[in-house]
Amino acid sequence: MLPTTWVSPVAWVIGLVVIVIGALIVRALLQRLINRVIRRAADGLRPERLRQRQAAEQDTSPTALLLNERRRQRAETLGSVLRSLVSVIVIGTAVLMILGRLGLDLAPVLTSVGILGVAVGFGAQELVKDFIAGMFMLLEDQYGVGDHIDTGAAVGTVEAVTLRITRLRDADGRVWYVRNGTITRVGNESQGWSRALLDVPVAYDADIAGIRDLLQQISVEMWEDPQLRETALVEEPQVYSLEQLSDKAMIFRITAKSVPAHQAEVARELRMRVKRALDGAGVPLAGV
């Protein structure tokens, strides 16, 4: 039986159609707005756009490219989440309006839904915790695909990130699935820059000024190496002169900021160049 508040069956059907069409239009407009915002943010951060900008500014640093690619991926992921959220809210509202037009008393329905929601919330609180943690992880850009991280439970390279889990692969090839809600702290070795550090022990009878100048020359040569500067180094290596004294040696320290996850490559290059330079100068390494 049709509701008595409707003048005719035609008007009743038209009302339902208007609700459905209105919901679809609102959903489409909101999703189009989200797509436009996300597309504009992603396009502004695409690597080719950034390369053009850097070419104009004569900036060939790879670090900015990596950071902006991470931001682009994060923007697209958040756009997907927002589109799903808009669909649920709009369609859910439309369904409630249709039920109201059909003459159904919504108060008991909403009460039942509320009770069911509380029950589901208690039963799925770990799942809710994972989703909330995943949302904050994405918003804060704590890590992304390709980063090498330490979650406490597992250490490895991130292969996939969702709102519920993070998938890692460790150095032995094992794949770890870590729930986002269980991650209380994250050590990320792939954000911004990494640091390669080398301590050089030499005998007490070595010339301190000569060793410092030798290490400084190695630093300048590495920074002027076009291949290292383009792919690995962020800035010129720093020589800290006499860092420590032991009972057997004087220890000089040299450090270098590198592109994330390239610190081992830079450290190997540092060791080879320092050993070659010391051998050429006739300065033996001392035991620590």
C-alpha positions in Angstrom: 0.0 0.0 0.0 1.4 3.4 -1.0 1.9 6.1 1.7 -1.1 8.3 2.2 1.1 11.5 2.1 1.7 11.0 -1.6 -0.8 12.5 -4.0 -0.5 9.7 -6.6 1.7 6.7 -7.4 3.4 8.7 -10.1 4.5 11.4 -7.6 5.7 8.7 -5.3 7.8 7.1 -8.0 9.1 10.5 -9.2 10.2 11.2 -5.6 12.2 8.0 -5.4 13.8 8.7 -8.8 14.7 12.2 -7.7 16.4 10.8 -4.6 18.4 8.2 -6.6 19.4 10.7 -9.3 20.2 13.4 -6.8 22.4 10.9 -4.9 24.2 9.9 -8.1 24.8 13.5 -9.1 26.1 14.6 -5.7 28.4 11.5 -5.6 29.7 12.2 -9.1 30.3 15.9 -8.3 32.1 15.2 -5.1 34.2 12.5 -6.7 35.0 14.8 -9.6 36.1 17.5 -7.2 38.3 15.0 -5.3 39.8 13.7 -8.6 40.6 17.3 -9.7 42.3 18.2 -6.5 44.3 14.9 -6.4 45.2 15.2 -10.1 46.4 18.7 -9.7 48.5 17.8 -6.7 49.8 14.6 -8.4 50.6 16.4 -11.7 52.5 19.1 -9.9 54.6 16.4 -8.3 55.2 14.2 -11.2 58.9 13.4 -11.9 58.8 14.8 -15.4 57.4 18.1 -14.2 60.0 18.3 -11.4 62.8 17.5 -13.8 61.8 20.4 -16.0 61.7 22.7 -13.0 65.1 21.4 -11.8 66.6 21.8 -15.2 65.5 25.4 -15.2 67.1 25.8 -11.8 70.1 23.7 -12.7 69.3 21.4 -9.8 70.1 17.7 -10.6 69.8 16.4 -7.0 67.9 13.0 -7.0 66.6 13.5 -3.5 63.9 15.9 -4.5 62.7 13.5 -7.2 62.3 10.7 -4.7 60.5 12.9 -2.1 58.0 14.3 -4.6 57.3 10.8 -6.1 56.4 9.6 -2.6 54.1 12.6 -2.1 52.4 11.9 -5.5 51.8 8.3 -4.5 50.4 9.4 -1.1 48.1 11.9 -2.8 46.7 9.2 -5.1 46.2 6.8 -2.2 44.4 9.3 -0.1 42.2 10.2 -3.1 41.1 6.6 -3.4 40.2 6.6 0.3 38.2 9.8 0.0 36.3 8.6 -3.0 35.3 5.5 -1.2 34.2 7.4 1.9 32.1 9.8 -0.2 30.4 6.9 -1.9 29.5 5.3 1.4 28.1 8.5 3.0 26.1 9.6 -0.1 24.6 6.2 -0.9 23.9 5.5 2.8 22.0 8.8 3.1 20.0 8.1 -0.1 19.1 4.6 1.2 17.8 6.1 4.5 15.8 8.7 2.6 14.2 6.0 0.3 13.3 3.9 3.3 11.6 7.0 4.9 9.6 7.6 1.6 8.5 4.0 1.7 6.9 4.7 5.1 9.4 2.7 7.2 9.9 4.1 10.7 13.6 4.8 10.8 13.9 5.2 14.5 14.0 1.5 15.3 16.3 0.9 12.3 18.8 3.5 13.4 18.7 2.2 16.9 19.3 -1.3 15.6 22.1 -0.1 13.4 23.6 1.8 16.4 23.5 -1.3 18.6 24.9 -3.4 15.7 27.7 -0.8 15.2 28.6 -1.0 18.9 28.8 -4.8 18.7 30.8 -4.8 15.6 33.0 -2.1 17.0 33.8 -4.3 20.1 34.4 -7.3 17.9 36.5 -5.5 15.3 38.3 -3.0 17.4 41.7 -4.4 16.2 40.6 -3.9 12.6 39.5 -0.3 13.3 42.8 0.3 15.1 44.7 -0.9 12.1 42.7 1.4 9.7 43.1 4.4 11.9 46.8 3.8 12.2 47.0 3.3 8.4 45.3 6.6 7.8 47.6 8.6 10.0 50.6 6.7 8.5 49.5 7.9 5.0 48.7 11.4 6.1 52.1 11.8 7.9 54.0 10.1 5.2 55.9 7.9 7.7 57.1 5.5 5.0 56.3 4.3 1.5 56.9 1.6 -1.0 60.7 1.1 -1.5 61.7 2.5 1.9 63.9 0.4 4.2 62.3 0.5 7.7 62.5 -1.0 11.2 59.1 -1.6 12.7 60.4 -3.5 15.8 58.6 -6.7 14.7 60.4 -6.8 11.4 63.1 -5.0 9.4 63.1 -4.8 5.6 62.1 -3.1 2.5 58.4 -2.0 2.1 56.7 -3.8 -0.8 53.1 -2.7 -0.2 51.2 -0.4 2.1 47.4 -0.6 2.7 45.2 0.9 5.4 45.3 -2.4 7.3 48.8 -3.9 6.8 52.4 -3.2 5.7 54.2 -5.8 3.7 58.0 -6.0 4.2 60.7 -8.2 2.7 63.8 -8.7 4.8 67.4 -9.3 3.8 66.9 -13.1 3.7 63.9 -12.8 1.3 61.2 -13.5 3.9 58.0 -11.5 3.5 56.5 -10.0 6.7 52.9 -8.8 7.0 52.7 -6.3 9.8 49.4 -4.9 11.0 49.5 -1.1 11.1 47.9 -1.0 14.5 50.7 -3.0 16.1 53.4 -0.6 14.9 54.3 1.7 17.8 57.5 3.1 16.3 59.2 3.2 12.9 62.8 3.7 12.0 63.0 4.9 8.3 66.4 4.7 6.6 65.1 6.0 3.3 63.7 9.5 4.0 65.5 12.7 3.1 69.1 11.4 3.2 71.4 8.8 4.7 74.9 9.1 6.1 78.0 7.1 5.4 80.6 7.2 8.2 84.3 6.1 8.0 86.8 6.2 10.8 90.5 6.1 9.7 93.0 4.9 12.3 96.6 6.0 11.7 99.8 5.7 13.9 100.7 8.3 16.4 103.8 9.4 14.4 101.7 10.4 11.4 101.4 14.0 10.4 98.0 15.2 11.6 97.8 18.2 9.2 99.0 16.0 6.3 96.3 13.3 7.0 93.6 16.0 7.3 94.6 17.5 4.0 94.7 14.1 2.4 91.2 13.3 3.6 89.9 16.7 2.5 91.3 16.1 -1.0 89.5 12.8 -1.2 86.3 14.6 -0.1 86.7 17.2 -2.9 87.4 14.5 -5.5 84.3 12.5 -4.6 82.1 15.6 -4.7 83.5 16.6 -8.1 82.9 13.0 -9.5 79.9 13.6 -11.8 78.6 10.0 -11.4 78.6 10.0 -7.6 77.2 13.6 -7.4 74.3 12.7 -9.7 73.4 9.3 -8.2 74.6 9.0 -4.7 75.9 12.1 -2.9 73.7 14.9 -1.5 76.5 17.2 -0.4 80.3 17.2 -0.2 81.8 14.8 2.4 82.9 16.4 5.6 86.3 15.7 7.3 86.2 16.0 11.1 90.0 15.8 11.5 91.1 14.1 14.7 88.0 12.5 16.1 89.4 10.1 18.8 92.6 8.9 20.5 93.1 5.3 21.4 96.1 3.6 23.0 97.3 2.4 19.5 96.1 5.0 17.0 94.8 8.4 16.1 91.3 8.2 14.5 90.2 10.6 11.9 86.6 10.7 10.8 85.0 11.4 7.4 81.2 11.4 6.8 79.1 11.9 3.7 75.4 12.5 3.2 74.0 10.3 0.5 70.8 9.6 -1.3 68.5 7.4 0.9 69.6 3.8 0.9 72.9 4.6 -0.9 75.0 5.0 2.2 76.7 1.6 1.8 77.7 2.4 -1.8 79.2 5.7 -0.6 81.0 4.1 2.3 82.6 1.5 0.0 83.8 4.2 -2.3 85.2 6.1 0.7 87.1 3.1 2.0 88.6 2.4 -1.4 89.7 6.0 -2.0 91.1 6.4 1.5 93.1 3.2 1.3 94.4 4.1 -2.1 95.4 7.6 -1.0 97.1 6.4 2.2 99.0 3.7 0.3 100.2 6.4 -2.2 101.3 8.6 0.7 103.1 5.8 2.5 100.8 6.1 5.6 99.9 2.7 7.0 96.6 2.1 8.8 97.0 1.4 12.5 95.1 -1.2 14.6 92.5 0.0 17.0 
